[in-house]
Amino acid sequence: MYRKYIKRILDFIGALIMLIVLSPLLLVVTVWLHFANKGAGAFFTQERPGKDERIFKLYKFKSMTDERDAEGNLLPDGKRLTPVGRFIRKTSLDELPQLWNVLKGDMSFIGPRPLLVQYLPYYSDRERKRHCVLPGISGLAQVSGRNSISWDEQLELDVYYVENISFFLDLKICLTTIKKVLSQESVAVIPGDVGEPLDKERENHKNKKDKAC
């Protein structure tokens, strides 16, 4: 009952209330980023796979400029990250536009984080279970170490969540998320510093295995 009906109702009501209550803050951050990002805009959008691997557009506040080098290539993340962008990432304010994704039904407050589309071919059959539910703004892997645990551990935690969804598990993850946000724990301020991408890690593992044979 909770998984099929109540969870979505709570998501919709919660997202609607938060969007209304936080609308002044959202407006201030939008204007702030409009100027800080040097014309690059205040919002970042990217296609991500959701439930049943359906592709949707994820929204975040944009923390970096679009500055490029002489050859037209984007500068490294660390050089494009503005002081304002560093602040909104450190305080997790950059995640707030995902409330719109929750309201629309693309996401839930709690669930496996929506990862990159390019990772889809690299999941095992068991790991694909993470797409049996709506992705979340926060999830079990995020409150269990995220950047300090391996991809295998993160994805196994995602599957564990899918197999054990309950109101009390969601409540526990939600309360732990609030605690971590307030303490600014395990926040990757510079996106490029979060470790090796899943596709590259598994390609490297496959190549090493092939060479060993």
Stockholm file with secondary structure:
# STOCKHOLM 1.0

chainA/1-213         MYRKYIKRILDFIGALIMLIVLSPLLLVVTVWLHFANKGAGAFFTQERPGKDERIFKLYKFKSMTDERDAEGNLLPDGKRLTPVGRFIRKTSLDELPQLWNVLKGDMSFIGPRPLLVQYLPYYSDRERKRHCVLPGISGLAQVSGRNSISWDEQLELDVYYVENISFFLDLKICLTTIKKVLSQESVAVIPGDVGEPLDKERENHKNKKDKAC
#=GR chainA/1-213 SS CIIIIIHHHHHHHHHHHHHHHTHHHHHHHHHHHHHHTTTSCSEEEEEEECGGGCEEEEEEECCBCCCBCTTSCBCCHHHHBCHHHHHHHHTTGGGTTHHHHHHHTSCEEESSCCCCGGGGGGCCTTGGGGGGSCCEEECTTGGGTGGGSCHHHHHHHHHHHHHTCCHHHHHHHHHHHHHHHHHTTTCCSSGGGSCCCHHHHHHHHHHHHHHHC
#=GC SS_cons         CIIIIIHHHHHHHHHHHHHHHTHHHHHHHHHHHHHHTTTSCSEEEEEEECGGGCEEEEEEECCBCCCBCTTSCBCCHHHHBCHHHHHHHHTTGGGTTHHHHHHHTSCEEESSCCCCGGGGGGCCTTGGGGGGSCCEEECTTGGGTGGGSCHHHHHHHHHHHHHTCCHHHHHHHHHHHHHHHHHTTTCCSSGGGSCCCHHHHHHHHHHHHHHHC
//
